[in-house]
Amino acid sequence: MNKDKPITLSDETEILILDQLRVYMNDEFDIDIGNLPAKFLLDFIIETVGPHLYNQVVDDMEPWLYERFTGMLEDMHSFKKD
């Protein structure tokens, strides 16, 4: 992961999302945006919303990871020799 951009997309994913973004803008707002405005809008969304979504995922994973690692530690202790 790039430290300058916490969220990066593959070229294929970016193309797919840009297409979907242009369709959405046209369907919902009757605005036909080109490739460059769509790219700027996507970059803005990633920069402003992306970190919040990323942090939410990390927060959501924490209880699962805690439970998983606690179970692993308990299993590890069962292998101890008396």
C-alpha positions as CSV (number, residue, x, y, z in Angstrom):
1,M,0.0,0.0,0.0
2,N,1.3,3.5,-0.9
3,K,1.6,5.8,2.1
4,D,0.8,8.8,0.0
5,K,-2.5,7.2,-1.2
6,P,-4.0,4.9,1.4
7,I,-6.4,3.4,-1.2
8,T,-5.2,2.5,-4.7
9,L,-7.1,0.8,-7.4
10,S,-5.9,-1.5,-10.2
11,D,-6.2,0.0,-13.7
12,E,-9.0,-2.4,-14.5
13,T,-11.0,-1.5,-11.4
14,E,-10.5,2.2,-11.9
15,I,-11.8,1.9,-15.5
16,L,-14.8,0.0,-14.3
17,I,-15.6,2.5,-11.5
18,L,-15.1,5.5,-13.8
19,D,-17.6,3.9,-16.3
20,Q,-20.1,3.3,-13.5
21,L,-19.6,6.9,-12.2
22,R,-20.3,8.4,-15.6
23,V,-23.4,6.2,-16.0
24,Y,-24.6,7.2,-12.5
25,M,-24.1,10.9,-13.1
26,N,-25.9,10.7,-16.4
27,D,-28.8,8.6,-15.0
28,E,-29.3,10.5,-11.7
29,F,-28.4,14.0,-12.7
30,D,-28.6,14.0,-16.5
31,I,-25.0,15.2,-16.6
32,D,-22.7,13.8,-19.2
33,I,-19.2,14.0,-17.6
34,G,-16.1,13.0,-19.5
35,N,-13.2,10.9,-18.5
36,L,-11.1,13.6,-16.8
37,P,-13.9,15.1,-14.7
38,A,-14.9,11.5,-13.7
39,K,-11.3,10.8,-12.7
40,F,-11.1,14.0,-10.6
41,L,-14.4,13.1,-8.9
42,L,-13.2,9.6,-8.2
43,D,-9.9,10.9,-6.8
44,F,-11.8,13.3,-4.6
45,I,-14.1,10.6,-3.3
46,I,-11.2,8.2,-2.6
47,E,-9.2,11.0,-0.8
48,T,-12.2,12.2,1.4
49,V,-14.3,9.1,1.9
50,G,-11.7,6.4,1.5
51,P,-9.9,6.8,4.7
52,H,-13.1,6.8,6.7
53,L,-14.2,3.6,5.0
54,Y,-10.8,2.0,5.5
55,N,-10.8,2.9,9.2
56,Q,-14.3,1.5,9.6
57,V,-13.2,-1.8,8.1
58,V,-10.2,-1.9,10.5
59,D,-12.6,-1.2,13.4
60,D,-15.1,-3.8,12.3
61,M,-12.3,-6.4,12.0
62,E,-10.9,-5.8,15.5
63,P,-13.4,-8.0,17.4
64,W,-13.1,-10.8,14.9
65,L,-9.3,-10.7,15.1
66,Y,-9.4,-10.6,18.9
67,E,-11.6,-13.6,19.1
68,R,-9.6,-15.5,16.5
69,F,-6.2,-14.8,18.1
70,T,-7.5,-15.5,21.6
71,G,-8.7,-18.9,20.3
72,M,-5.3,-19.6,18.7
73,L,-3.5,-18.7,22.0
74,E,-5.8,-21.0,23.9
75,D,-5.1,-23.8,21.4
76,M,-1.4,-23.1,21.7
77,H,-1.5,-23.5,25.5
78,S,-3.2,-26.9,25.1
79,F,0.0,-28.2,23.4
80,K,2.1,-27.5,26.5
81,K,3.7,-30.5,28.2
82,D,3.1,-31.0,31.9
